């Protein structure tokens, strides 16, 4: 389990853990914003938002919801808010029938990694000439 990190600062290796989970279609246990309760999610995509912050789009299947929403549901999780993360043995099938699509408009700015049927597809970040946190994935 990765843990630590200051609020708003992405933990080291969190992007690699999420990318592995997407590639292997494995669930993640996530502690968010220092909360003690865990959320279990099926990670589907990591993208750069309009501020170049990395966001995980995930299907939450169990665990804590600040709004007390019943699971399952889709939720975006900014990577900077993750205070601990664990790769679980539990696998998942991409939720295409529940509304997931790699063609969503919010992904046009910078889709980093995405699960697709039958295999995940890794997409390069936008060519801006500057190094971004997710560039480490390109060297693998």
ABEGO torsion letter per residue (X at the ends): XBBEEBBGBBBBGAAAAAAAAAAAGBBBBBBBGGBABBBBBBBABBBBBAAGBBBBBBBBABEBBAAGBBOBBBBBBBAAABABBBBBABBBBBBAAAGBBAABAAAAAGBABBBBOABBBBBBBBBAGBBBAAAAAAAX
